[in-house]
Amino acid sequence: MTSIHMTSLLPTHRPALYLAPMQDVTDLPFLKVIHPRGGADVYVTEYFRVHPESRPNAWILRSIDENPTGKPIFAQMIGQEIDALVRTAKELLEHPVAGIDLNLGCPAPVVCRKEAGGGLLRNLPKVDRILGALRDAIPGRFTVKTRIGYHHHDEFPQLLEIFRKHAIDALAIHGRTVEERYSTPVHPDCVKLAVDGLPCPVIANGNVVDVPTGLAYLEKSGAAGLMIGRGAIRNPWLFAQLRAALEGTPPPAPTCRDLLDHVLLLHDELAASATRFDELGHVQRMKKTMVFVTQGHDPDFEFRIRRAKTPDDFHSACRDHLDRDDPMPPAPQEGSRVFCGFAELLA
C-alpha cells in the first residue's frame, strides 16, 4: 500500500522520474535548462547543510521559491544535530516545498567525518532518533535518500526496519554502500528487498545512464520510479527518452549540436545568476557539469575540458567536439572516472 501523501505527486500510469540532487550542479540555472528538454516529474534540491548555527542557504532556497519547472520540489537536508534538523525542517516548510528529504547517502569523506550523510549509516541508533524526531515535526511529506549500508550491503535489512518504524513517505535508494562510492555496480536486489518490505514508494537510484539501464533497473528492482543524477547531467534528454520508452511514444534523438546548445545555454544562465561574474571562475564552475557531459565522446573532449582555464579554452573545446549533426552518444564509456559498473544492470 503506497503512501497517500506521495501518490498525489507521482504519475499513476508509469514509474516516476526524479532528478537526484548533486551539490553545486543541480541548482536553479540547471533546473531552468533541463526542464524544457523533458525534465523530471519530481525535483530535489541540493542539500541544505544543517548544524546548530545554520540557516537555510539563500541560493538553494531560490530553487524552491523560483522553481521554474512547475513540478514538485523537495528540500533536502544533511546533518546530524537533531534540534537543528527539526528547526530547519520547520523553516523550509514555510516555503513552497512538496516535502522534506533527509540525506543519508552522501559518501564525501568530509561529510562522513562529520557523521552526516552516508556517515550516519555507521550509527543506526542515531538514525533511528533523527527519523523519529523529524517524522514527529513534519506534518506533510517526509522522505529519505539512503545508501544500502556503510561498509556492506548486509547492513541494509536492519536499516529497513528503522525506515519502516517511522512511516516515511518515500525512500530513494542509491544501490551502493557508502564505501563503494560510485565505483561498483549497484545492487538491485537490495532495492527489491525494500520494495517488498516497505509500504511506501521506493525509488531506485544509481547507474542509470541511458534508457536500457533505466528499464533494467526497474525490472530487477520493482521500484516505483528512478532517481537520476549523473546520467541526466550527461544527457539532459534522458528523462524524456525514458518517459517515451515507458509510454510507448517516439523518443527525442538529440544531436551533438543540440548538446552544444544546451551547454551554452547553461553557461549563460549560470553567468546571469552570478553576483560577481568572474570569467575564469566561471570556467571552473562549468567544469563541474562538463566532467559528466564529456563522457562517451572522443576522449580528447574530456582532456581539453579538464585542462581548460580560459573562456577561449572552454568554448573551443565544446565547438570542436559538439558542433556537428552526429547523434549524441547514447551512453558513456564503461569504467570512466565518473561512470562505472552500469553494464551489470543489463546482464
RAFENSUL-V604995 format. One record per backbone hydrogen bond with DSSP energy under -1.0 kcal/mol. NH is the residue of the N-H (numbers start at 1). CO is the residue of the C=O. E is the energy in kcal/mol with one decimal. If there is no record, write none. Layout:
# RAFENSUL-V604995
nh/co/e
NH/CO/E
NH/CO/E
This chain:
# RAFENSUL-V604995
nh/co/e
7/3/-2.2
9/6/-2.1
10/6/-1.5
16/224/-2.2
18/226/-3.1
19/42/-2.1
20/228/-2.4
25/22/-2.0
26/22/-2.2
27/25/-1.8
31/27/-2.3
32/28/-2.1
33/29/-1.4
34/30/-2.4
35/31/-1.7
37/34/-1.2
38/35/-1.9
41/17/-2.9
42/17/-1.6
43/72/-2.6
45/74/-2.7
48/76/-3.0
50/78/-2.5
54/51/-1.9
61/57/-2.2
62/58/-1.2
63/60/-1.1
65/61/-3.0
66/62/-2.5
67/64/-1.2
74/43/-2.6
75/99/-2.2
77/101/-2.9
78/48/-2.2
85/81/-2.4
86/82/-2.5
87/83/-2.5
88/84/-2.6
89/85/-2.5
90/86/-2.0
91/87/-1.9
92/88/-2.8
93/89/-1.8
94/91/-1.2
95/92/-1.9
97/95/-2.6
98/73/-3.0
100/141/-2.3
101/75/-2.9
102/143/-1.9
103/77/-2.8
104/145/-3.4
112/108/-2.5
113/109/-2.4
115/112/-1.9
116/111/-1.5
118/106/-2.2
119/116/-2.2
120/117/-1.4
121/118/-1.6
122/119/-1.5
123/120/-2.4
127/123/-1.9
128/124/-2.5
129/125/-1.8
130/126/-2.8
131/127/-2.7
132/128/-2.1
133/129/-2.3
134/130/-2.6
135/131/-2.7
136/132/-1.9
137/133/-1.4
138/134/-1.9
143/100/-2.7
144/170/-1.8
145/102/-2.6
146/172/-2.7
148/176/-1.8
155/152/-1.9
156/153/-1.7
159/155/-1.4
160/156/-2.5
161/157/-1.6
162/158/-1.1
163/159/-1.9
164/160/-2.7
165/161/-1.9
166/162/-1.2
167/164/-1.1
168/163/-1.0
169/142/-3.1
171/201/-2.2
172/144/-2.9
173/203/-3.0
174/146/-3.1
175/205/-2.1
176/174/-1.9
178/149/-2.0
179/150/-2.1
181/178/-1.3
183/180/-2.5
187/175/-2.1
190/187/-1.2
191/187/-1.2
192/188/-2.4
193/189/-1.8
194/190/-1.7
195/191/-2.4
196/192/-2.7
197/193/-1.1
198/194/-2.0
203/171/-2.8
204/225/-2.5
205/173/-2.5
209/207/-1.0
214/210/-1.9
215/211/-2.7
216/212/-2.2
217/213/-2.2
218/214/-2.0
219/215/-2.3
220/216/-2.7
221/217/-1.9
222/218/-2.6
224/202/-2.6
226/16/-2.6
227/204/-2.8
228/18/-2.7
233/229/-1.8
234/230/-2.4
235/231/-1.9
238/235/-2.2
241/237/-2.5
242/238/-2.6
243/239/-2.7
244/240/-2.2
245/241/-2.1
246/242/-2.5
247/243/-1.8
248/244/-1.4
249/244/-2.1
256/326/-2.7
257/324/-1.5
259/255/-1.8
260/256/-2.2
261/257/-2.3
262/258/-2.0
263/259/-2.7
264/260/-2.6
265/261/-2.1
266/262/-2.6
267/263/-2.6
268/264/-2.1
269/265/-2.6
270/266/-2.7
271/267/-2.0
272/268/-2.4
273/269/-1.3
282/278/-2.6
283/279/-1.4
284/280/-1.5
285/281/-2.1
286/282/-2.4
287/283/-1.6
288/285/-1.1
290/286/-2.7
291/287/-1.7
292/289/-1.6
293/289/-1.5
294/290/-2.4
295/292/-1.3
297/294/-1.8
301/298/-2.3
303/299/-2.2
304/300/-2.5
305/301/-2.4
306/302/-2.8
307/303/-1.0
308/305/-1.0
314/310/-2.2
315/311/-3.0
316/312/-2.4
317/313/-1.8
318/314/-2.1
319/315/-2.7
320/316/-2.6
321/317/-1.4
322/318/-2.1
323/319/-1.9
324/322/-2.6
328/254/-2.4
336/339/-1.7
344/341/-1.1
345/342/-1.5
346/343/-1.4
347/344/-1.1
